[in-house]
Amino acid sequence: MALAQAKLDAAEARLAGLDLPKGGWSAAARADALARLRAMGLPGKRDEYWRYTDPSTLTTASPAGAALFDAGDEAPLFDGIDRVKLVFVDGVFDAAQSDDPAAAGVEFLSLAKDIHWAKGLYGVLEARGQTPVERPLAALNTAAASEGVLIHVTGSAAKPVNLIYLHQNETSDAILHHVIKLDAGAEFTLLENGPAAARFNKVLEVEVGDGARFHHIRAQGRDHERRAVTHIFARLGAESLFKSFTLTANGVLTRNEAIIELTGDDAKAHVAGAAVGDGDFHHDDTVFVTHAALRCESRQVFKKVLKNGAVGVFQGKILVKQGAQKTDGYQISQSLLLDEASQFLAKPELEIYADDVKCSHGSTSGAIDETALYYLRSRGVPLRQAQSLLVLAFLAEAIAEIEDEAIAEDIRQRLENWLARHES
Amino acid sequence: MLEIKNLHVKLEEDDKVILKGVNLTVEAGKVHAIMGPNGSGKSTLSYVLSGRDGYEVTDGSASLDGAELLEMEPEERAAAGLFLAFQYPVEIPGVGNMTFLRTAVNAQRKSRGEEEMSAGEFLKVVREKAKSLKIDAEMMKRPVNVGFSGGEKKRNEILQMAMLEPKMCILDETDSGLDVDAMKLVAEGVNALRSEGRGFLVITHYQRLLDHIKPDVVHIMADGRIVKTGGPELALEVENNGYAGILSEVL
């Protein structure tokens, strides 16, 4: 009881420090989210769903500061990709630094504007995602976000949209909530990169219509002390495709949740992640895929490279509902531990209520293959370069989930730069 | 070229002594063969020369053109011109064969202060050399040695050797696991590399590889030492009488 009360008190304390948006088209959805949050309270260390990641720094009224990362002369990510840039500085949209969203060939609006079509979507997938597991930080986001983008894709988008999250204030606390709707047959690529803030809470709701294709590639910023909790809620229609890849390099604390529902027959959902951490780094991927239709395919591919005491967490679940026959579910989580101080904690789960399904899962932890290292060196490849090659090889299966080769190459380059910076 | 003097080696983990004073000199332009029964230390010699972990040199030296090999890291030995064709080539999932080869070639060039090969130039050279070893484009795209047959792996070793153009080539049981046709192909690849400035050390159990790669000198190794040295006829003697006969004669 005391524990439950402490969670409720924490929620009230957090809310007291926030300036909640009032009125507007999303008022009802926000009021519902607020009620959900007040009923659940904020997560605590004793919650089963937070067993491996301490949420306390994500729930305090104000964030700890995070020094800004100096990228030096490193080229900005996705620089060579023809895209529409939308820039947020410490969680606030910056029109002056952004491109005209119309160039992407999608309907675009800021969350602050009063609009019609997003009314029936805002907070809806988040609310669905609260069972069977509570996700109070997502409810908090829905209730409190005053910034975000609403994107409606009616056909094949002309260009990818790139949300760029700049971090300029060392104590910023940003909350963003995006909603994306792809009509039947539409296709759209969303790119996200940047640290966003000292502390970042983001929700992305994606409704993928029948036959639509959604590609999502994000790179979370490298500011060493930043903290982030993100949720992706996606619902997939028949024969649709959802692909999401995340690169995380550094960050004191990152919790990325993906809650994906395959509700139409023959849909495909792939979620992948590559995380690299050195030292004070805690990275948590928590994925919940629900198969609720026939012949759907899902893949979860998560790889982590950890050194100097870095910690990686994977909690992945595949739930196959009754009647979801011919499901093809795959889940792999692997870590490459570069020293004995680092650790990887994995909790793979399958829950299956249909009798004609194929589901596989695997989880491994290992060190760099010394024989492969010797082989490379015996051909003249210097030690550091050989290690980098093997680390990239380890991450290859996750990066392979990116369909666009130019984007994949950008991600590889970013990883190589990280490895070069963290050689010792 | 390659000069090994009184080389003593034991396993790092326990006190098992494997090489007990190996003396061997391979001159430029010559092919030396080392034959010997299982456990005589042939493969250990190749690993120690190429710099594999797990061995401790307790005495002796090995040098390549006067440069002391045993002090160097494996990549430095490679850059100095040493190449070992592995008995069991290593599989490296996730690293493309072509990427691997190009990285190796350019790393060696860089360490010798030479200019890196451009992608176009590299591709041209590798295609030509791969063709003569019957290595197709598909094999070059696949991850290093992953899913390769025994013969493909060995041909891939020879391709690496051809691309890296080492001064001193050590072939560790390159014939093991090969059928007659594959062995011929590999031997042709090796013979094509024979030149005045290049030395070879061919390690094998059997005489049959030496039918295709004709040695100038044959050594018999037993119990961590070279116990007999002779011409090509020594290999035939092994073939006819086995090791037992020769060993009883020298020990």
Interface residues (C-beta under 8 A of the other chain):
Chain A: D369 E370 T371 A372 Y374 Y375 L376 R377 S378 R379 G380 V381 P382 L383 Q385 A386 L389 L390 L392 A393 F394 L395 A396 E397
Chain B: S50 G51 R52 D53 E73 P74 E75 R77 A78 A79 F83 L84 F86 P89 V90 E91 I92 P93 G94 V95 T99 F100 T103 A104 A107 Q108 S111 P143 Q160 L164
